[in-house]
Amino acid sequence: MKKFIGFIKKEFYHIFRDRRSLFILFGMPIAQIMLFGFAITNEINNVNVVVLDLSKDVSTNTIVNKISASSYFTVTQLLESQNEVESIFKKGKVKAVIVFEKDFDQQMRNAGIAKIQLLTDATDPNTANTINNYITSITQNYAKEINQDIQLPFQIVPESRMVFNPEIKSVFMFVPGVMTIILMLVSAMMTSISITKEKELGTMEILLVSPLKPYQVIIGKVIPYVFLSIINALVIILLSIFIFKMPVQGSFFLLGLESVLFIITSLSLGILISTMSKTQQTAMMISLMGLMLPVILLSGFIFPINSMPLPLQVISNIIPAKWFIIIIKGVMLKGVGLLYLWKETLILLGMTVFFILLSIRKYKIRLE
């Protein structure tokens, strides 16, 4: 046991002496969570729009003022004719053009219908759709204001409520996914170079002739990174709560346990990559390029898995990040407990055992 503890201490010393590893382990996650948290969003703010007002009456002025007063849009210019629309879009600085028909106020009061044409730059379809929804919402609110005293014989008024995210904040969707990606990639990448580093430095022979058994070497390589990754996860969670105002509706204790489980799963996968690679460069390439795309595309972080073709849905089940994102959203946003998340927890636990056993087997093969 003393030899095993000494081996673990040796691993800690190696990590703390390697400033590059410490930067990757602690510096990169903080930079990434800040960058992704602020940069990745499906919300819009201060989008430049222009107005072509062919009516110039009280109603159109009121609507333009409401649009301009919102934090979502900035009315940068008032056009004089339809011929200016195409040229204004080609400059690339304007995302939408709002066109009010002639005699807008008169049409609304006499015919009961007034038309607004909304032209959006659809080179970015998601942004164009969001702009359309926001402007439509502003005009509908104005219509409700001027019609609040008018009673119709029958009315059907749907009321919607966004459960778990009433303000529809995109950060609630992106932060759990970014946390998962960071923990997965950093943990796997750091451990993936641990055994290959021993091979390149020529110290692998010492491990081969040491009295330590293969499982002790594997576990000894993982334990230091478990403690350091727990600190890493704690920093990420605190940043999410205090910087991005992510709620934690469920148990902090359960969130911590599930995070530790996912960390061990990622570290075990990194060790497996390490036992199968001959150089640090190969191990790092596999852990970065081989894991990044599947984690981003097939974990449900950005794209809904149910909308994917069936073969991809099946493949997504072997991505550990998919199950952790379900867990972390369940704990932080829904406030559910282990009673609802036992299946995902068991899957991660099973993956961890599988990766460790396979790593030990691969290590034994290399001993021979």
DRENMIFI-789045 format. One line per 3 residues: number of its first residue (from 1); for each residue x negated, y negated, z of C-alpha. Coordinates in pm, 1 decimal. Layout:
BEGIN
NUM> X,Y,Z; ...
***
This chain:
BEGIN
1> 0.0,0.0,0.0; -290.5,-234.4,79.1; -431.3,-180.1,-269.9
4> -91.8,-260.9,-422.8; -61.4,-582.2,-217.3; -415.3,-674.9,-316.9
7> -323.7,-624.0,-682.0; -24.8,-858.9,-641.6; -246.4,-1122.6,-475.6
10> -487.8,-1091.8,-766.7; -201.6,-1161.6,-1010.4; -102.2,-1473.5,-814.3
13> -460.9,-1600.9,-825.8; -476.5,-1546.3,-1202.9; -151.9,-1739.7,-1255.1
16> -248.8,-2036.8,-1036.9; -591.2,-2065.3,-1200.7; -438.0,-2078.8,-1548.2
19> -308.6,-2434.0,-1588.0; -162.4,-2354.4,-1927.9; 54.6,-2080.6,-1778.0
22> 168.9,-2308.5,-1496.7; 267.8,-2575.3,-1748.6; 465.6,-2324.0,-1954.3
25> 628.4,-2184.4,-1641.8; 727.3,-2512.9,-1474.6; 672.1,-2803.0,-1713.5
28> 843.9,-2670.2,-2024.7; 1171.5,-2566.3,-1855.4; 1218.3,-2909.8,-1697.6
31> 1143.4,-3084.7,-2027.3; 1374.2,-2850.3,-2217.5; 1669.9,-2875.9,-1980.6
34> 1645.4,-3256.6,-1989.9; 1604.7,-3267.0,-2367.0; 1877.5,-3015.3,-2448.0
37> 2114.0,-3149.6,-2183.4; 2104.8,-3503.3,-2321.0; 2046.9,-3433.1,-2690.2
40> 2281.8,-3141.9,-2758.4; 2637.2,-3268.3,-2749.2; 2951.7,-3252.0,-2957.4
43> 3077.9,-3581.1,-2816.3; 3042.8,-3911.8,-2998.9; 2935.2,-4251.4,-2868.4
46> 2894.9,-4585.6,-3044.1; 2961.7,-4441.5,-3389.9; 2949.3,-4711.6,-3658.4
49> 3279.2,-4755.8,-3843.5; 3406.6,-5023.5,-4082.5; 3761.1,-5146.1,-4144.0
52> 3939.7,-5229.3,-4466.5; 4246.0,-5422.3,-4350.5; 4476.8,-5496.1,-4644.2
55> 4748.8,-5624.4,-4412.6; 4572.7,-5837.7,-4147.2; 4873.6,-5861.4,-3920.0
58> 4930.8,-5826.2,-3545.4; 4953.3,-5446.1,-3540.9; 4638.5,-5384.0,-3742.9
61> 4442.0,-5634.7,-3533.4; 4559.3,-5465.1,-3215.6; 4457.8,-5118.6,-3338.7
64> 4116.9,-5244.7,-3454.6; 4060.4,-5407.1,-3114.9; 4150.4,-5082.0,-2936.1
67> 3910.5,-4885.4,-3154.0; 3635.7,-5141.1,-3103.9; 3694.5,-5156.8,-2727.0
70> 3642.8,-4783.3,-2684.9; 3294.9,-4652.9,-2607.7; 3324.5,-4410.6,-2898.3
73> 3314.8,-4657.7,-3187.3; 3148.4,-4979.8,-3295.6; 3324.8,-5174.1,-3570.3
76> 3029.0,-5311.8,-3765.3; 3198.2,-5470.6,-4066.9; 3531.8,-5574.2,-4218.4
79> 3556.6,-5487.5,-4587.4; 3742.7,-5693.9,-4841.6; 3819.3,-5436.9,-5114.4
82> 3835.4,-5064.1,-5186.7; 3536.2,-5093.0,-5419.6; 3302.1,-5146.3,-5123.9
85> 3382.1,-4809.2,-4961.1; 3157.2,-4588.7,-5174.0; 2855.1,-4816.5,-5145.2
88> 2893.1,-4847.5,-4767.5; 2890.7,-4467.6,-4730.4; 2582.1,-4430.2,-4952.2
91> 2380.4,-4650.2,-4716.7; 2423.8,-4380.9,-4452.0; 2474.6,-4611.7,-4154.7
94> 2853.8,-4580.0,-4136.4; 3035.7,-4259.5,-4046.2; 3396.2,-4368.0,-4110.0
97> 3607.2,-4622.2,-4294.7; 3953.9,-4709.1,-4161.5; 4194.7,-4837.5,-4427.7
100> 4523.6,-5009.0,-4333.9; 4785.2,-5028.3,-4606.1; 4926.9,-5358.6,-4724.2
103> 5217.3,-5499.4,-4516.7; 5137.9,-5251.1,-4238.7; 5342.5,-5421.3,-3966.5
106> 5640.0,-5475.7,-4197.5; 5636.6,-5114.3,-4318.1; 5628.4,-4989.8,-3961.3
109> 5923.2,-5199.0,-3847.1; 6143.4,-5165.8,-4157.7; 6071.5,-4816.4,-4288.2
112> 5954.2,-4671.4,-3956.3; 5635.0,-4538.9,-4118.5; 5302.9,-4714.6,-4166.0
115> 5000.0,-4547.2,-4315.9; 4636.9,-4550.3,-4210.8; 4377.1,-4383.6,-4430.7
118> 4072.1,-4249.3,-4252.6; 3764.9,-4177.2,-4465.0; 3482.0,-3992.6,-4288.3
121> 3133.7,-3888.1,-4391.7; 3167.8,-3508.1,-4401.8; 2800.0,-3434.8,-4457.5
124> 2826.5,-3355.0,-4085.9; 3163.0,-3174.9,-4068.3; 3174.3,-3140.8,-3688.6
127> 3112.5,-3511.3,-3631.7; 3363.6,-3603.6,-3902.8; 3628.7,-3385.0,-3740.4
130> 3558.6,-3533.3,-3397.5; 3581.4,-3889.9,-3533.5; 3911.4,-3805.6,-3699.3
133> 4053.2,-3665.1,-3374.0; 3940.0,-3963.6,-3164.8; 4081.0,-4227.8,-3401.6
136> 4404.6,-4032.5,-3442.7; 4437.7,-4020.6,-3063.9; 4389.0,-4399.0,-3035.1
139> 4652.7,-4472.0,-3301.9; 4897.9,-4226.5,-3144.3; 4855.2,-4392.8,-2806.3
142> 4932.9,-4727.3,-2967.1; 5245.5,-4579.1,-3128.2; 5361.2,-4456.1,-2787.3
145> 5310.8,-4801.9,-2638.6; 5530.1,-4979.4,-2893.5; 5794.7,-4702.8,-2887.8
148> 5816.5,-4650.0,-2512.9; 6158.1,-4820.6,-2490.3; 6307.6,-4629.2,-2783.6
151> 6501.7,-4316.5,-2685.8; 6551.8,-4038.0,-2937.0; 6844.3,-3789.8,-2903.6
154> 6606.8,-3494.8,-2865.7; 6239.1,-3495.3,-2790.9; 5979.3,-3221.0,-2765.6
157> 5674.5,-3357.2,-2588.4; 5388.3,-3107.3,-2550.5; 5153.2,-3170.4,-2259.7
160> 4808.6,-3014.9,-2270.3; 4558.9,-2963.9,-1991.5; 4204.5,-2842.1,-2033.0
163> 4141.6,-2580.9,-1766.2; 3793.2,-2572.5,-1604.5; 3678.6,-2870.2,-1815.2
166> 3952.5,-3137.3,-1808.6; 3729.9,-3410.4,-1952.2; 3607.7,-3181.1,-2234.5
169> 3244.2,-3251.5,-2151.7; 3013.0,-3074.2,-2393.2; 2745.4,-3057.9,-2125.1
172> 2960.6,-2796.6,-1946.1; 2918.7,-2571.7,-2250.1; 2556.5,-2641.2,-2334.5
175> 2387.2,-2649.0,-1993.4; 2470.2,-2284.4,-1898.3; 2344.6,-2171.8,-2238.7
178> 2028.1,-2379.1,-2214.8; 1961.9,-2246.4,-1863.0; 1993.2,-1893.7,-1998.1
181> 1762.6,-1955.7,-2294.2; 1495.5,-2119.5,-2078.3; 1494.7,-1846.3,-1813.4
184> 1498.1,-1574.8,-2077.8; 1224.6,-1710.6,-2303.4; 990.2,-1844.4,-2036.6
187> 1016.3,-1533.8,-1818.6; 976.3,-1292.7,-2109.9; 696.2,-1494.2,-2268.1
190> 490.9,-1521.9,-1948.2; 506.2,-1152.4,-1865.4; 465.4,-1044.7,-2228.3
193> 105.7,-1170.1,-2226.1; 16.8,-1025.9,-1884.5; -97.2,-676.4,-1987.3
196> -224.4,-786.0,-2330.0; -436.4,-1046.2,-2149.5; -600.2,-765.6,-1950.1
199> -680.6,-587.3,-2277.6; -836.6,-893.8,-2439.1; -1041.9,-982.7,-2130.0
202> -1170.1,-627.3,-2104.4; -1030.1,-573.5,-1755.6; -781.4,-314.1,-1872.9
205> -1040.9,-43.2,-1811.9; -1046.9,-137.5,-1443.4; -671.6,-84.1,-1420.9
208> -699.8,245.5,-1604.8; -946.9,387.8,-1354.3; -788.2,227.8,-1047.2
211> -588.8,440.2,-800.7; -278.7,240.8,-884.0; -4.8,436.8,-1054.2
214> 159.2,304.7,-1374.2; 478.1,197.9,-1197.9; 270.4,7.4,-939.0
217> 86.9,-179.3,-1214.3; 414.0,-267.3,-1388.0; 588.5,-379.5,-1067.8
220> 276.6,-562.4,-951.9; 269.9,-757.1,-1277.0; 635.9,-852.3,-1241.2
223> 653.6,-952.6,-871.1; 452.0,-1281.1,-892.8; 660.0,-1400.7,-1185.4
226> 979.8,-1312.6,-998.4; 895.8,-1558.4,-720.2; 777.0,-1828.4,-958.6
229> 1079.4,-1785.3,-1186.9; 1314.0,-1811.6,-886.9; 1160.8,-2151.8,-809.6
232> 1200.8,-2235.8,-1176.9; 1568.9,-2133.9,-1173.8; 1630.2,-2334.2,-855.9
235> 1485.8,-2648.1,-1016.9; 1698.3,-2597.4,-1329.1; 2017.6,-2546.8,-1125.7
238> 1947.4,-2857.8,-914.2; 1885.7,-3064.1,-1229.8; 2210.7,-2934.0,-1377.3
241> 2406.7,-3028.4,-1066.3; 2257.1,-3370.0,-988.4; 2159.1,-3495.1,-1335.0
244> 2429.7,-3346.1,-1558.1; 2699.1,-3321.4,-1286.4; 2763.7,-2952.2,-1349.6
247> 3010.3,-2823.9,-1089.7; 2957.2,-2503.1,-895.3; 3310.0,-2385.4,-819.8
250> 3199.5,-2041.4,-701.9; 2951.7,-1905.9,-450.5; 2597.0,-2044.2,-449.4
253> 2483.9,-1714.8,-300.0; 2633.6,-1515.3,-588.6; 2486.9,-1761.5,-839.8
256> 2145.5,-1709.2,-683.1; 2171.4,-1330.1,-684.8; 2286.4,-1318.3,-1046.2
259> 2006.1,-1555.2,-1147.6; 1748.2,-1333.8,-975.6; 1892.8,-1028.7,-1151.2
262> 1870.4,-1199.7,-1491.2; 1516.5,-1315.7,-1417.2; 1410.2,-959.3,-1336.4
265> 1581.1,-839.3,-1655.6; 1391.0,-1096.9,-1862.9; 1061.7,-1020.6,-1690.4
268> 1112.0,-649.1,-1749.5; 1172.5,-714.7,-2117.0; 854.0,-922.1,-2126.1
271> 655.2,-639.2,-1966.7; 795.6,-399.3,-2226.5; 678.5,-632.1,-2503.9
274> 340.7,-655.4,-2332.0; 289.9,-279.2,-2319.6; 372.7,-252.8,-2691.4
277> 147.0,-538.6,-2808.2; -228.2,-534.8,-2860.2; -296.4,-910.5,-2843.6
280> -156.3,-1209.9,-2657.3; -74.3,-1379.0,-2986.6; 135.0,-1084.0,-3100.3
283> 313.5,-1064.1,-2765.3; 388.9,-1437.7,-2766.3; 519.2,-1428.9,-3123.3
286> 750.3,-1137.8,-3043.1; 878.3,-1299.0,-2723.3; 934.2,-1636.2,-2888.7
289> 1045.3,-1564.9,-3243.3; 1189.8,-1220.1,-3175.2; 1403.0,-1336.9,-2883.8
292> 1484.6,-1701.4,-2956.8; 1706.8,-1656.1,-3262.2; 1906.4,-1359.0,-3124.4
295> 1954.4,-1539.8,-2792.3; 2074.2,-1860.4,-2958.2; 2287.4,-1701.1,-3230.0
298> 2426.1,-1385.3,-3068.2; 2469.2,-1479.4,-2702.6; 2781.8,-1690.7,-2748.7
301> 2585.0,-1999.8,-2647.2; 2682.5,-2202.5,-2954.9; 2890.2,-1977.3,-3179.1
304> 3188.0,-1774.1,-3048.7; 3113.6,-1403.6,-3071.3; 3474.6,-1313.0,-3156.2
307> 3442.6,-1510.0,-3480.6; 3140.8,-1310.8,-3597.2; 3151.4,-1003.7,-3823.6
310> 3201.7,-677.7,-3636.6; 2840.0,-552.7,-3680.8; 2707.3,-872.2,-3518.8
313> 2959.4,-841.9,-3236.4; 2826.1,-492.7,-3166.0; 2462.9,-608.8,-3179.6
316> 2539.0,-895.9,-2939.2; 2609.8,-641.2,-2666.6; 2239.1,-559.5,-2637.8
319> 2146.0,-925.5,-2580.7; 2103.8,-978.0,-2201.8; 2169.5,-1352.1,-2241.0
322> 2527.5,-1284.5,-2355.3; 2617.8,-1124.7,-2023.6; 2440.4,-1385.2,-1811.6
325> 2617.8,-1672.9,-1989.1; 2951.1,-1506.1,-1904.6; 2838.2,-1473.0,-1543.5
328> 2705.7,-1825.3,-1502.4; 3014.3,-1985.6,-1660.1; 3235.5,-1767.0,-1442.1
331> 3058.2,-1870.7,-1121.8; 2990.0,-2238.0,-1197.1; 3300.2,-2339.6,-1393.8
334> 3571.7,-2086.4,-1305.0; 3473.2,-2016.1,-947.1; 3522.9,-1639.8,-980.3
337> 3342.8,-1380.0,-772.2; 3186.0,-1039.8,-816.5; 3531.6,-882.7,-843.0
340> 3560.5,-1037.8,-1191.7; 3193.9,-1013.7,-1290.8; 3101.9,-661.1,-1178.6
343> 3091.3,-523.7,-1533.3; 2846.1,-786.7,-1660.0; 2635.9,-743.5,-1345.5
346> 2612.9,-366.5,-1392.5; 2515.3,-412.1,-1758.5; 2226.2,-642.5,-1662.5
349> 2122.5,-402.5,-1387.9; 2125.9,-112.4,-1634.1; 1918.2,-309.7,-1885.6
352> 1663.9,-392.1,-1616.0; 1620.8,-26.5,-1517.6; 1595.3,74.3,-1884.6
355> 1326.8,-186.4,-1964.9; 1118.8,-95.5,-1658.9; 1137.1,279.9,-1722.5
358> 1048.4,233.3,-2088.0; 757.9,5.8,-1992.5; 621.5,268.7,-1754.7
361> 654.4,532.8,-2024.5; 474.9,317.3,-2279.5; 204.1,243.6,-2024.9
364> 156.9,615.0,-1964.3; 122.6,673.1,-2337.4; -154.7,414.4,-2349.8
367> -327.4,582.7,-2057.0; -354.1,897.0,-2267.4
***
